[in-house]
Amino acid sequence: MTVVSTLPADTRLDLPPLQLGDITVKTPVVLAPMAGITNTAFRRLCREYGGGLYVSEMVTSRALVERNPESLRIISHDDDEAVRSVQLYGVDPVTVGAAVRILVEEDRADHIDLNFGCPVPKVTRKGGGAALPWKLDLFTGIVQTAVREASKGDIPLTIKMRKGIDEDHLTFREAGKIARDSGVAAVALHGRTASQFYSGKADWNAIAELREALPDIPVLGNGDIWSAEDAIRMVRQTGVDGVVIGRGCQGRPWLFGDLMNAFEGDSTRHQPGLGQVADTVYRHAELLVDTFGNEMMALRDIRKHMAWYFKGYVVGGELRAKLAAVPTLEVLRELLAELDAESPYPGADAEGPRGRAGSPKKTSLPQDWLSSRALNDAQQADISAAEVDVSGG
Ligand SMILES: Cc1cc2nc3c(=O)[nH]c(=O)nc-3n(C[C@H](O)[C@H](O)[C@H](O)COP(=O)(O)O)c2cc1C
C-alpha cells in the first residue's frame, strides 16, 4: 500500500506539536468536522493511519441540551479515542453555555469546537452560521460564555469560521481577535466566504493574514488540502500552526498517514491498489454497522462514500451504480469481489478535489442584517429559530 515518493527533500516539514490547553496534538493535523461523515466509524479509520485531532460531526447546542438521542450518538466516542473532540453549533449564548456545561460536567469531551462557518441558506437566512460573526455583540457573547463554561473543566475551546459573508463583508479579522481576547485555545479559518459555499479556491492569503494578526494563539488553516504536499504548501505559505482537512480525506482515510509522514519528514505516501481500497470500504461499512447499531442505516450511509473511494480507479459503470445502492453487507461483499483486486493505484486520477463543490450564490440573510454590526430586536427574535434542523458547515 505504501510507496516512497520521489519528492525533493525540501518538501519535508517539521512543525512543533499543536498545543490546545493541556492537550498536545503531536501531529498538527485536524480532521475537520463534517456532518454525516466524521462519525466514530470514519474517525477510527482515519486515526488508524496517523496522529492528529479527530473532530466529531457537529451537534446543535439546543439538541444537546434537549438530550435528543441522535445528538447523544453524535457526541459519543470510542473508548480508545484519546482526545474526545466535539463540535457545537449555536446561536444564543445561554443555550451554547448550557451545552458546554453538559459536556464539561458530564465529562463527555476533552476538546470543544464552535462552528461559525455554516453557509447553508436556511441557517444564514436566520442569522446563524457564517452570518453570525457579523453581529459582534452576539458573537462575543457566545464565545465568551462558551470559554467560561469550558474553562471550569479545563477544556480547551476553539472556534472554526469562514472569511466572512462575502468579499464586501469579511468578518474573520474582528472575529479572530474577539475569540483570542475571549480566551480560545485556537482559531481555525476556512479561507472561503459563505457566498462561495465550497466553490472556487480557498484564500490562503487570508489564512496567512490571520496567522500574523494573532501571534499569541495557534491559528489553523483550512481549505483545499487534497494531499500531504498541499498541507506542506499551506504551512509554508501561511505559517499556520496546523492544518484542518475536510473533503480531501473523503474516500481516503490514509491521507492522515501521508500527513503524519509529511510532518515527520518522511516522504512515504499511501498509494493503495483497488484491492486495498475495497478492503477499506468493507471495513468502513462494518464500522458503520457498529456506529449505528443497524445494518440498513449503515449501508445507506456507506453509499455516499463509494464515488470518493473509487475516484480514478478502474470500476465499471454498472458496478459503480450497484455499489452506490448497496443494501446489505453481504451484497457489498459480493460486489467488492467483482473488482480486480490486482488493479494498481491509478495515480493522478485518484488525487485532487473531491466532494462538495457547489456554486457561488448571494448569501440569504435576515432583513437589514448588514446595516449594523449589532443585533436589533427583530433579529434577536429571529435568530433563535436559526438553530432548528441544522446540519453541516
Ligand atoms: C459534507 C460536509 C459536511 C460539513 N460539515 C461541517 C460541520 O458540521 N461543521 C463545520 O464546521 N464544517 C463543516 N464542513 C466544512 C468543513 O469542515 C471544511 O471547513 C470545508 O469542507 C473546507 O475544507 P476542505 O477544503 O478541506 O474540504 C462540512 C463540509 C462538508 C463537505
The ligand as an SDF file (V2000), in Angstrom:
LIG
                    3D

 31 33  0  0  0  0  0  0  0  0999 V2000
  -20.1610   17.0890    3.8520 C   0  0  0  0  0  0  0  0  0  0  0  0
  -19.6010   18.2310    4.6440 C   0  0  0  0  0  0  0  0  0  0  0  0
  -20.0680   18.4690    5.9290 C   0  0  0  0  0  0  0  0  0  0  0  0
  -19.5510   19.5170    6.6980 C   0  0  0  0  0  0  0  0  0  0  0  0
  -19.9820   19.6970    7.9770 N   0  0  0  0  0  0  0  0  0  0  0  0
  -19.3760   20.6340    8.7560 C   0  0  0  0  0  0  0  0  0  0  0  0
  -19.6940   20.7630   10.1300 C   0  0  0  0  0  0  0  0  0  0  0  0
  -20.5340   20.0340   10.6680 O   0  0  0  0  0  0  0  0  0  0  0  0
  -19.0460   21.7220   10.8440 N   0  0  0  0  0  0  0  0  0  0  0  0
  -18.1160   22.5660   10.2880 C   0  0  0  0  0  0  0  0  0  0  0  0
  -17.5550   23.4320   10.9690 O   0  0  0  0  0  0  0  0  0  0  0  0
  -17.7970   22.4540    8.9730 N   0  0  0  0  0  0  0  0  0  0  0  0
  -18.3870   21.5040    8.2270 C   0  0  0  0  0  0  0  0  0  0  0  0
  -17.9970   21.3630    6.9230 N   0  0  0  0  0  0  0  0  0  0  0  0
  -16.9130   22.2040    6.3960 C   0  0  0  0  0  0  0  0  0  0  0  0
  -15.5710   21.5150    6.5860 C   0  0  0  0  0  0  0  0  0  0  0  0
  -15.2920   21.3060    7.9570 O   0  0  0  0  0  0  0  0  0  0  0  0
  -14.4360   22.3420    5.9580 C   0  0  0  0  0  0  0  0  0  0  0  0
  -14.3740   23.5820    6.6060 O   0  0  0  0  0  0  0  0  0  0  0  0
  -14.6300   22.5730    4.4750 C   0  0  0  0  0  0  0  0  0  0  0  0
  -15.0050   21.3770    3.8280 O   0  0  0  0  0  0  0  0  0  0  0  0
  -13.3650   23.1470    3.8310 C   0  0  0  0  0  0  0  0  0  0  0  0
  -12.2800   22.2710    3.9950 O   0  0  0  0  0  0  0  0  0  0  0  0
  -11.7840   21.3070    2.7870 P   0  0  0  0  0  0  0  0  0  0  0  0
  -11.4620   22.1800    1.6070 O   0  0  0  0  0  0  0  0  0  0  0  0
  -10.5910   20.6120    3.3600 O   0  0  0  0  0  0  0  0  0  0  0  0
  -12.9280   20.3980    2.4780 O   0  0  0  0  0  0  0  0  0  0  0  0
  -18.5410   20.3550    6.1440 C   0  0  0  0  0  0  0  0  0  0  0  0
  -18.0810   20.1050    4.8550 C   0  0  0  0  0  0  0  0  0  0  0  0
  -18.5850   19.0660    4.1000 C   0  0  0  0  0  0  0  0  0  0  0  0
  -18.0340   18.8330    2.7220 C   0  0  0  0  0  0  0  0  0  0  0  0
  1  2  1  0
  2  3  1  0
  2 30  2  0
  3  4  2  0
  4  5  1  0
  4 28  1  0
  5  6  2  0
  6  7  1  0
  6 13  1  0
  7  8  2  0
  7  9  1  0
  9 10  1  0
 10 11  2  0
 10 12  1  0
 12 13  2  0
 13 14  1  0
 14 15  1  0
 14 28  1  0
 15 16  1  0
 16 17  1  0
 16 18  1  0
 18 19  1  0
 18 20  1  0
 20 21  1  0
 20 22  1  0
 22 23  1  0
 23 24  1  0
 24 25  2  0
 24 26  1  0
 24 27  1  0
 28 29  2  0
 29 30  1  0
 30 31  1  0
M  END
$$$$
